[in-house]
Amino acid sequence: MLNVKQITKMIDNRMILDKVSFQVSAGVIVGLVGRNGTGKTTLLRTIMGILDPEGGTIEFEGKSVHNFPETKQQMLYVPDSPEAIHMYTPDECARLYQAIYPKFDHNNYETLMERFELPRRKKIRTFSKGMKALVSLILAFSTRVSLILLDEPTNGIDPIVKKQVLSMIVEESAERQVSFIISTHQLEELERIADQIIMMKNGGVEVQTSIMDTEERFAKVQVVFSGEAPQELLNLPRIYLLGQVGRVYTLLIEDETDKTLNEIKEVKPLLLEKLPVDLEDLFIMKLGGGKHV
């Protein structure tokens, strides 16, 4: 569906995106994560055609987004704070979206607005942050596009609305094969809904993995050594120290996990316990800026 090839983008003579490449298939939820200033929002805006890249191509269904503007009728970008719609009512926005997106489903819009008990004729600027987020998603889903780009969709909203938003995303992906690219710092949410994770660092793709691949490639252990920790073991490039409290070490192992676990067992630790790997562990390991935390 979406093919991003070697995208580069400069802003104010500074490289923001550096040869970014990845693909997104139909019905897939992709989590886009990285530290602040790594180019996530710039990437979403470039994919949508709001920004033009200096190099590379972005193809949707085999056509260049920048050379064939009609492809944008199948894509939609929801920014973190959609200020442009705040002065209008949801109904007014629905009419605008209907004029832009030929597949806009007005019945679906009305059904979802009623489902979440949202007023249709009040100015959106009077809504709470959670209500604004829901209206933005309802309008997006009602366009019946194939790809939706979301920038921090659950930022600042309460847990109940957050659960509703995540459920809507999963429903759209499963029932209509809509693809999502979600830029967020909410790693726990991505673990629940994302099929793939793209981690960005210094304007490039540092890691692209699936949740299943993460479970296969990485192992997290808590280990207690009887004496001094063997530095030759801790210094192996495939071992990352997540934390240490006294003689208790929490380690994240990348690749060759069975071999590395056997090497740890050979030094006869007092305790060796496997723990579940979560996305935050991988984020710290890959984007933390050093080998040790």
Buried (B, 14 or more C-beta within 10 A) or exposed (E): BBBBBEBBBBEEEEBBBBBBEBBBEBBBBBBBBBBEEBBBBBBBBBBBBEBEBEEBBBBBBEBBBBEBEEBBBBBBBBBBBBEEBBEBBBBBBBEBBBEEBEEBBEEBBBEBBEEBEBBBEEBBEEBEEBBBBBBBBBBBBBBBBBBBBBBBBBBBBEEEBBEBBBEBBBEBBEEEEBBBBBBBBBBEBBBEBBBBBBBBBBBBBBBBBBBEEBEEBBBBBBBBBEEEBBEEBBEBEEBBBBEBEEBEBBBBBBEBBEEBBEBBEEBEBEEBEEBEBBBEBBBBBBBBEEEEB
